[in-house]
Amino acid sequence: MILKTDIQETMSTTLSTSSDDVVEVIFEAILKKRLNPGVKLSEISLQEEFGYSRSVIRQGFDRLVDSGVLIHKKNQSVRVACPTEQETKQIFKARKAIESGVIMILVEKYHNKQLDLTEVDSLVSKEKQLHDSEELAKLTRLSCDFHLTLAELCDNKYLVESLKPLIPLSALAASVYANRESNFCSFAEHQELIEAIKSNNLKKASDAINVHLDHCVQSLNFGVQVKTKNSYSHIFN
């Protein structure tokens, strides 16, 4: 059962009526493993708990459906998705194609002294702190920010928009198949990747991102018994 306090720790004390809040609440609950794959989501529950309008809730649901985090079939309730092993591997294969291009651009920008990596250096430091404190959900979320930040540093909106839907799907897969011992999306490898970019060695940096994403998949336990839940759930009370 998800407690209101668990959800609200990542939200402002003054709730807005934006669909962003709906997306944030649901995504955080998934990362914390409080929403199992297959669980049905309740518009009424969100409306009663947070005072959102039904239209805002549906907008949030639609965004998560579009990203693949939720599933909505005709005449059925909205459910949390559960990426299969094959789908997960396809997600990371797509990411390798995109993020290899990201790294190529960043190495060139760094070589030309057009790249400030201060922000990503800071993210890696925060990742280490969360790893040491075993805050797995926050660590997974921060690792998402790391990869998206690298893409944003390319100043290419098409790269960012291509990568953006794959990141929450990767996090969803991690919420299903990763555990505390799996070292999914290693912060140490993030640090190695940054150092490779700073080395101005394109091959080294390209190898670093490919090895890192391969390790993300290898760290997942696809043999785990997936805990699905099919009953209707008022998840926020």
Rosetta silent file (secondary structure, phi, psi, omega in degrees, C-alpha in Angstrom):
SEQUENCE: MILKTDIQETMSTTLSTSSDDVVEVIFEAILKKRLNPGVKLSEISLQEEFGYSRSVIRQGFDRLVDSGVLIHKKNQSVRVACPTEQETKQIFKARKAIESGVIMILVEKYHNKQLDLTEVDSLVSKEKQLHDSEELAKLTRLSCDFHLTLAELCDNKYLVESLKPLIPLSALAASVYANRESNFCSFAEHQELIEAIKSNNLKKASDAINVHLDHCVQSLNFGVQVKTKNSYSHIFN
SCORE:     score description
SCORE:     0.000 S_00000001
   1 L     0.000  135.429 -179.087    0.000    0.000    0.000 S_00000001
   2 L   -92.500  125.708  178.039    1.323    3.423   -0.910 S_00000001
   3 L   -88.232  148.235 -178.576    1.210    6.022    1.820 S_00000001
   4 H   -57.601  -38.735 -177.732    0.528    9.618    1.012 S_00000001
   5 H   -64.891  -33.001  179.267    3.752   10.707    2.725 S_00000001
   6 H   -65.269  -40.234 -178.745    5.814    8.434    0.484 S_00000001
   7 H   -72.769  -40.963 -169.635    4.441   10.024   -2.636 S_00000001
   8 H   -77.013   -9.861 -177.363    4.549   13.584   -1.430 S_00000001
   9 L   -65.137  -20.543  179.940    8.220   13.650   -0.460 S_00000001
  10 L  -102.310    7.021 -175.249    9.091   14.468   -4.068 S_00000001
  11 L  -119.060  159.096  176.628    6.359   17.025   -4.538 S_00000001
  12 L   -69.101  151.400  178.066    5.795   20.607   -3.537 S_00000001
  13 L   -67.535  -22.834  175.552    3.601   21.271   -0.534 S_00000001
  14 L  -103.691  109.131 -174.642    1.428   23.338   -2.815 S_00000001
  15 L   -80.183  133.566  175.975    0.005   21.024   -5.443 S_00000001
  16 L   -92.448 -179.208 -179.864   -0.592   22.408   -8.883 S_00000001
  17 L  -109.396   27.600 -178.319   -3.116   21.122  -11.366 S_00000001
  18 L   -86.165  147.623  175.098   -0.559   20.163  -13.996 S_00000001
  19 H   -65.700  -19.359  175.397   -0.402   16.748  -15.620 S_00000001
  20 H   -56.161  -39.106 -179.117    3.325   16.917  -14.747 S_00000001
  21 H   -66.250  -38.570  178.759    2.345   16.190  -11.137 S_00000001
  22 H   -63.602  -46.014  178.393    0.334   13.126  -12.158 S_00000001
  23 H   -59.835  -44.282 -177.789    3.283   11.811  -14.167 S_00000001
  24 H   -63.459  -45.827 -178.788    5.663   12.480  -11.264 S_00000001
  25 H   -59.926  -47.549 -176.935    3.483   10.759   -8.669 S_00000001
  26 H   -69.780  -43.288 -177.949    3.009    7.604  -10.728 S_00000001
  27 H   -64.774  -41.309  178.209    6.597    7.381  -11.960 S_00000001
  28 H   -63.931  -39.607  179.581    8.017    7.798   -8.450 S_00000001
  29 H   -64.565  -36.721  177.513    5.665    5.111   -7.141 S_00000001
  30 H   -66.544  -46.130 -179.237    6.855    2.705   -9.851 S_00000001
  31 H   -61.548  -32.461  179.738   10.527    3.371   -9.093 S_00000001
  32 L   -83.586    4.805  179.099    9.882    2.697   -5.415 S_00000001
  33 L    61.908   28.425  176.414    8.304   -0.651   -6.383 S_00000001
  34 L   -94.976  -11.947  172.135    5.016    0.416   -4.806 S_00000001
  35 L  -118.057  110.187 -179.201    3.203   -0.024   -8.097 S_00000001
  36 L   -80.523  156.372  174.778    3.665   -3.535   -9.440 S_00000001
  37 L   -55.695  137.339  177.337    3.455   -4.443  -13.132 S_00000001
  38 L    91.780  -12.023 -176.467   -0.127   -5.019  -14.199 S_00000001
  39 L   -69.259  140.917  177.502   -1.756   -2.970  -11.447 S_00000001
  40 E   -84.712  141.298 -179.796   -4.775   -0.942  -12.523 S_00000001
  41 L  -101.940  146.096 -175.089   -4.728    2.768  -11.806 S_00000001
  42 L  -111.019  119.091  173.314   -7.652    4.695  -10.405 S_00000001
  43 H   -62.612  -39.326 -177.069   -8.632    8.150  -11.583 S_00000001
  44 H   -63.026  -40.531 -178.829  -10.897    8.421   -8.552 S_00000001
  45 H   -62.040  -46.777  178.967   -8.030    7.670   -6.153 S_00000001
  46 H   -64.259  -38.222 -179.565   -5.820   10.414   -7.587 S_00000001
  47 H   -65.627  -43.642 -178.437   -8.722   12.841   -7.618 S_00000001
  48 H   -70.727  -38.111 -173.867   -9.628   12.154   -3.982 S_00000001
  49 H   -76.275  -40.568 -171.940   -6.042   12.148   -2.705 S_00000001
  50 H  -119.159   -6.967  177.508   -4.653   15.205   -4.478 S_00000001
  51 L    78.052   18.114  177.262   -7.631   17.119   -5.808 S_00000001
  52 L   -69.790  151.407  172.629   -6.672   16.801   -9.448 S_00000001
  53 L   -77.568  156.741 -179.900   -9.380   17.260  -12.060 S_00000001
  54 H   -62.555  -34.483 -178.953  -10.309   14.219  -14.132 S_00000001
  55 H   -66.532  -39.516  179.038   -9.058   15.961  -17.278 S_00000001
  56 H   -67.458  -40.757  178.235   -5.608   16.568  -15.751 S_00000001
  57 H   -61.218  -44.399 -179.584   -5.412   12.958  -14.557 S_00000001
  58 H   -65.780  -35.524  176.283   -6.286   11.688  -18.025 S_00000001
  59 H   -63.109  -42.377  177.371   -3.666   13.969  -19.570 S_00000001
  60 H   -63.849  -44.103  176.815   -1.056   12.483  -17.207 S_00000001
  61 H   -59.501  -44.771 -178.510   -2.209    8.959  -18.012 S_00000001
  62 H   -60.133  -40.929  179.468   -2.054    9.722  -21.745 S_00000001
  63 H   -64.112  -40.976  179.945    1.526   10.962  -21.461 S_00000001
  64 H   -72.776  -31.043  173.656    2.603    7.826  -19.600 S_00000001
  65 H   -66.698  -44.852  179.269    0.774    5.628  -22.101 S_00000001
  66 H   -59.920  -34.572 -179.444    2.543    7.415  -24.955 S_00000001
  67 H   -81.369  -11.487  179.519    5.893    6.766  -23.247 S_00000001
  68 L    91.686   -1.224 -179.528    5.060    3.082  -22.746 S_00000001
  69 L   -73.676  -34.887  175.325    5.124    3.210  -18.939 S_00000001
  70 E  -115.061  158.188  177.976    1.363    2.605  -18.776 S_00000001
  71 E  -122.269  135.454  177.010   -0.854    0.491  -21.014 S_00000001
  72 L  -137.538  110.903  176.799   -4.405    1.347  -21.992 S_00000001
  73 L  -103.268  153.431 -176.992   -6.462   -0.975  -24.170 S_00000001
  74 L   -54.655  132.452  178.595   -9.961   -0.193  -25.390 S_00000001
  75 L    64.778   20.808  176.615  -12.643   -0.811  -22.768 S_00000001
  76 L  -129.017  159.765  178.728   -9.987   -1.667  -20.153 S_00000001
  77 L   -73.220  161.075  174.223   -8.446    0.201  -17.235 S_00000001
  78 L   -73.204  134.457 -178.545   -5.036    1.835  -17.409 S_00000001
  79 E  -127.986  156.986  172.001   -2.324   -0.524  -16.155 S_00000001
  80 E   -74.255  132.193 -179.433    1.369   -0.355  -15.313 S_00000001
  81 L   -74.231  164.270  175.376    3.390   -1.919  -18.128 S_00000001
  82 L  -139.054   96.914 -179.207    5.872   -4.751  -17.700 S_00000001
  83 L   -60.730  133.732  175.689    8.660   -4.788  -20.307 S_00000001
  84 L   -76.624  172.890  176.255    9.607   -8.311  -21.366 S_00000001
  85 H   -59.190  -45.683 -179.195   13.223   -9.427  -21.657 S_00000001
  86 H   -63.009  -43.916  179.480   13.093   -8.946  -25.429 S_00000001
  87 H   -63.380  -40.803  179.210   11.534   -5.483  -25.137 S_00000001
  88 H   -61.874  -43.381  179.263   14.103   -4.437  -22.556 S_00000001
  89 H   -66.077  -34.718  177.013   16.964   -5.502  -24.793 S_00000001
  90 H   -67.898  -37.965  177.661   15.403   -3.606  -27.702 S_00000001
  91 H   -58.871  -47.346 -177.149   15.116   -0.486  -25.532 S_00000001
  92 H   -74.490  -28.316  174.497   18.813   -0.582  -24.713 S_00000001
  93 H   -65.385  -41.324  176.883   19.780   -1.397  -28.305 S_00000001
  94 H   -64.764  -40.436  178.819   17.950    1.756  -29.390 S_00000001
  95 H   -62.748  -39.384  178.769   19.659    3.710  -26.641 S_00000001
  96 H   -60.934  -40.781  179.917   23.088    2.540  -27.812 S_00000001
  97 H   -63.368  -42.180 -177.749   22.357    3.826  -31.306 S_00000001
  98 H   -75.788  -47.823 -173.006   21.279    7.232  -29.990 S_00000001
  99 H   -73.484  -21.410  172.143   23.757    7.692  -27.154 S_00000001
 100 H   -64.071  -38.833  175.558   26.734    6.746  -29.307 S_00000001
 101 H   -66.514  -38.381  176.821   25.838    9.798  -31.368 S_00000001
 102 H   -58.644  -47.512 -177.930   25.515   11.876  -28.211 S_00000001
 103 H   -64.671  -39.285  178.761   29.014   10.904  -27.106 S_00000001
 104 H   -59.147  -44.175  179.559   30.489   11.637  -30.528 S_00000001
 105 H   -66.407  -42.003 -176.974   29.088   15.183  -30.392 S_00000001
 106 H   -66.860  -38.072  177.861   30.224   15.739  -26.798 S_00000001
 107 H   -62.695  -42.685  178.804   33.787   14.636  -27.501 S_00000001
 108 H   -64.443  -42.808  179.770   33.954   17.079  -30.404 S_00000001
 109 H   -64.545  -40.487 -179.610   32.470   19.903  -28.303 S_00000001
 110 H   -66.461  -41.307  178.551   34.907   19.219  -25.455 S_00000001
 111 H   -60.197  -36.021 -178.861   37.841   19.166  -27.860 S_00000001
 112 L   -88.540    9.426  179.460   36.719   22.556  -29.185 S_00000001
 113 L    57.932   40.181  179.616   36.352   23.903  -25.631 S_00000001
 114 L  -115.936   15.132 -173.228   32.597   24.327  -26.129 S_00000001
 115 L  -132.867  125.607  175.199   31.471   21.965  -23.369 S_00000001
 116 L  -107.634  115.832 -176.554   31.088   22.515  -19.621 S_00000001
 117 L   -98.416   15.008 -178.010   30.739   19.213  -17.769 S_00000001
 118 H   -57.695  -43.017 -176.702   30.278   20.734  -14.315 S_00000001
 119 H   -63.513  -43.543 -179.162   26.616   19.724  -14.141 S_00000001
 120 H   -73.406  -31.315  173.474   27.230   16.065  -14.963 S_00000001
 121 H   -60.046  -40.983  179.028   30.193   15.927  -12.584 S_00000001
 122 H   -66.410  -39.355  178.732   27.804   17.105   -9.874 S_00000001
 123 H   -62.404  -41.487  179.629   25.217   14.489  -10.834 S_00000001
 124 H   -64.492  -38.667  177.607   27.782   11.695  -10.511 S_00000001
 125 H   -62.549  -41.038  177.983   28.754   12.948   -7.034 S_00000001
 126 H   -67.368  -36.274  177.427   25.098   12.875   -5.992 S_00000001
 127 H   -60.520  -43.786  179.999   24.748    9.375   -7.446 S_00000001
 128 H   -61.343  -41.631  178.635   27.606    8.158   -5.269 S_00000001
 129 H   -61.326  -43.420 -179.896   25.952    9.629   -2.174 S_00000001
 130 H   -68.835  -36.235  177.227   22.661    7.893   -2.980 S_00000001
 131 H   -62.933  -44.481 -178.874   24.468    4.627   -3.708 S_00000001
 132 H   -65.562  -31.059  179.788   26.238    4.775   -0.346 S_00000001
 133 L   -92.281    2.273  176.886   22.932    5.465    1.424 S_00000001
 134 L    58.135   38.917  175.580   21.192    2.674   -0.551 S_00000001
 135 L   -94.401   81.940 -168.908   18.412    4.928   -1.817 S_00000001
 136 H   -63.496  -43.652 -177.385   17.732    2.816   -4.896 S_00000001
 137 H   -63.626  -45.443  179.590   14.684    4.647   -6.275 S_00000001
 138 H   -66.747  -35.393  178.909   16.332    8.071   -6.087 S_00000001
 139 H   -64.972  -43.217  178.853   19.535    6.631   -7.552 S_00000001
 140 H   -61.857  -42.105 -179.964   17.643    5.187  -10.519 S_00000001
 141 H   -64.692  -40.271 -179.477   15.925    8.511  -11.095 S_00000001
 142 H   -68.071  -33.328  177.459   19.216   10.406  -10.937 S_00000001
 143 H   -65.994  -32.783  173.686   20.787    8.023  -13.425 S_00000001
 144 H   -61.747  -45.497 -179.470   17.951    8.937  -15.798 S_00000001
 145 H   -61.668  -37.327 -179.517   18.838   12.605  -15.330 S_00000001
 146 H   -58.893  -51.129 -176.434   22.517   11.851  -16.056 S_00000001
 147 H   -68.300  -38.980  177.661   21.837   10.357  -19.479 S_00000001
 148 H   -67.821  -36.100  178.381   19.300   12.997  -20.463 S_00000001
 149 H   -63.777  -40.934  176.379   21.653   15.763  -19.349 S_00000001
 150 H   -58.401  -43.967  179.731   24.377   14.411  -21.616 S_00000001
 151 H   -63.887  -40.696 -179.071   21.929   14.499  -24.533 S_00000001
 152 H   -65.348  -30.410  179.142   20.849   18.056  -23.676 S_00000001
 153 L   -67.816  -13.824  177.427   24.489   19.205  -23.706 S_00000001
 154 L   -75.354  -15.648 -176.164   24.579   18.371  -27.419 S_00000001
 155 L    57.261   41.527  179.834   22.208   21.290  -28.096 S_00000001
 156 L  -133.764  102.296 -173.542   20.291   19.049  -30.484 S_00000001
 157 H   -64.355  -25.900 -178.956   16.591   18.783  -29.696 S_00000001
 158 H   -71.319  -36.936  174.670   16.126   15.830  -32.046 S_00000001
 159 H   -64.767  -45.014 -178.815   18.611   13.716  -30.113 S_00000001
 160 H   -61.487  -47.158 -177.817   16.960   14.669  -26.827 S_00000001
 161 H   -67.892  -27.779  176.438   13.459   13.899  -28.085 S_00000001
 162 H   -71.755  -37.586 -177.264   14.636   10.549  -29.477 S_00000001
 163 H   -81.596  -33.485 -170.170   16.188    9.516  -26.178 S_00000001
 164 L   -52.342  -45.552 -179.066   13.589   10.942  -23.813 S_00000001
 165 L   -71.353  -19.520 -178.321   10.913    8.181  -24.158 S_00000001
 166 H   -80.435  -24.297 -176.634   13.501    5.414  -23.763 S_00000001
 167 H   -67.668  -50.629  177.697   14.762    6.603  -20.375 S_00000001
 168 H   -63.127  -30.590  176.660   11.567    6.000  -18.337 S_00000001
 169 H   -67.043  -37.198  176.074   11.180    2.621  -20.056 S_00000001
 170 H   -63.305  -43.202  179.100   14.706    1.729  -18.935 S_00000001
 171 H   -65.362  -37.886  177.211   13.827    2.773  -15.385 S_00000001
 172 H   -62.434  -44.119  177.360   10.627    0.737  -15.543 S_00000001
 173 H   -60.819  -40.213  178.417   12.607   -2.334  -16.589 S_00000001
 174 H   -63.738  -37.374 -179.586   15.014   -1.708  -13.706 S_00000001
 175 H   -65.639  -23.505 -179.482   12.114   -1.504  -11.254 S_00000001
 176 H   -90.755  -44.435 -167.510   11.069   -4.989  -12.388 S_00000001
 177 H  -109.979  -10.199 -178.702   14.359   -6.824  -12.899 S_00000001
 178 L   -97.046  160.555  173.257   17.019   -5.014  -10.821 S_00000001
 179 L  -140.870 -177.893 -175.279   17.785   -5.289   -7.117 S_00000001
 180 L   -62.957  -25.693 -177.231   20.176   -3.639   -4.654 S_00000001
 181 L   -91.388   -7.752 -171.381   22.993   -5.994   -5.603 S_00000001
 182 L   -77.207  -21.038 -179.823   22.624   -5.660   -9.378 S_00000001
 183 L    58.127   42.379  179.234   24.496   -2.322   -9.677 S_00000001
 184 L   -63.988  134.987  177.705   22.171   -1.204  -12.483 S_00000001
 185 L    51.962   61.829 -172.770   23.394    1.902  -14.326 S_00000001
 186 L   -56.955  128.439  176.960   26.621    2.154  -12.295 S_00000001
 187 H   -66.516  -30.712  178.388   27.628    5.623  -11.141 S_00000001
 188 H   -63.731  -38.749  177.250   31.265    4.474  -11.339 S_00000001
 189 H   -70.677  -30.918  173.388   30.799    3.796  -15.055 S_00000001
 190 H   -60.973  -43.046  178.528   29.215    7.226  -15.416 S_00000001
 191 H   -63.147  -42.464  178.425   32.403    8.684  -13.973 S_00000001
 192 H   -62.673  -36.347  178.899   34.515    6.625  -16.375 S_00000001
 193 H   -65.455  -42.497  178.361   32.384    7.876  -19.258 S_00000001
 194 H   -63.540  -42.574  178.329   32.950   11.505  -18.279 S_00000001
 195 H   -63.706  -34.707  178.715   36.682   10.916  -18.010 S_00000001
 196 H   -67.050  -39.337  176.233   36.637    9.296  -21.462 S_00000001
 197 H   -62.513  -43.266 -178.346   34.940   12.383  -22.926 S_00000001
 198 H   -68.369  -19.324 -179.980   37.549   14.606  -21.269 S_00000001
 199 L   -76.144  -10.403 -177.057   40.326   12.480  -22.757 S_00000001
 200 L    61.756   23.437 -179.996   39.323   13.663  -26.257 S_00000001
 201 L  -107.145  103.049 -174.586   39.547   10.032  -27.340 S_00000001
 202 H   -61.507  -43.335 -179.422   36.448    9.248  -29.413 S_00000001
 203 H   -62.927  -43.322 -179.722   37.007    5.482  -29.499 S_00000001
 204 H   -62.273  -42.421 -179.591   37.506    5.333  -25.741 S_00000001
 205 H   -69.211  -41.241  178.819   34.350    7.366  -25.106 S_00000001
 206 H   -63.901  -42.983  177.411   32.290    5.363  -27.626 S_00000001
 207 H   -62.813  -37.405 -177.307   33.459    2.099  -26.069 S_00000001
 208 H   -64.105  -44.149 -179.449   32.604    3.445  -22.614 S_00000001
 209 H   -69.914  -38.034  179.445   28.965    4.216  -23.433 S_00000001
 210 H   -67.166  -42.614  177.912   28.460    0.905  -25.251 S_00000001
 211 H   -64.444  -41.819 -179.679   30.004   -1.117  -22.431 S_00000001
 212 H   -60.511  -47.667 -178.285   27.975    0.819  -19.867 S_00000001
 213 H   -69.186  -34.258  173.867   24.652    0.180  -21.602 S_00000001
 214 H   -62.298  -42.252  179.663   25.565   -3.485  -22.137 S_00000001
 215 H   -65.046  -33.225  177.145   26.299   -3.770  -18.407 S_00000001
 216 H   -58.150  -45.827  179.915   22.900   -2.222  -17.619 S_00000001
 217 H   -68.366  -43.777 -178.341   21.199   -5.097  -19.435 S_00000001
 218 H   -63.858  -25.393 -178.864   23.554   -7.728  -18.020 S_00000001
 219 L   -77.188  -13.476 -176.971   22.830   -6.527  -14.482 S_00000001
 220 L   -84.521  142.095  179.882   19.124   -7.315  -14.822 S_00000001
 221 L  -101.752   93.933 -177.461   17.766  -10.635  -13.619 S_00000001
 222 L   -76.158   -7.496  177.240   15.276  -11.716  -16.258 S_00000001
 223 L   -88.048   -1.692 -178.008   14.720  -14.982  -14.411 S_00000001
 224 L   -66.980  147.089  175.918   13.118  -13.199  -11.475 S_00000001
 225 L   -76.153  109.304 -177.399    9.513  -13.992  -10.691 S_00000001
 226 L   -71.372  126.437  179.001    7.719  -10.826  -11.731 S_00000001
 227 L   -85.653  101.056  178.296    5.236   -9.720   -9.105 S_00000001
 228 L  -100.780  156.219  179.798    2.175   -8.730  -11.044 S_00000001
 229 L  -141.410  120.455 -174.018   -1.047   -7.433   -9.583 S_00000001
 230 L  -105.271  -11.592 -177.037   -4.232   -7.394  -11.596 S_00000001
 231 L   -73.852  152.267  178.231   -6.796   -6.259   -9.055 S_00000001
 232 E   -64.786  134.404 -173.757   -8.154   -2.728   -9.122 S_00000001
 233 L  -130.820  125.057  166.359   -6.120   -0.616   -6.723 S_00000001
 234 L   -84.931   92.955 -162.223   -6.764    2.692   -5.010 S_00000001
 235 L   -79.649  -11.201 -171.344   -3.032    3.143   -4.775 S_00000001
 236 L  -111.869   22.358  175.499   -2.730    6.333   -2.803 S_00000001
 237 L  -143.035    0.000    0.000   -4.570    5.511    0.404 S_00000001
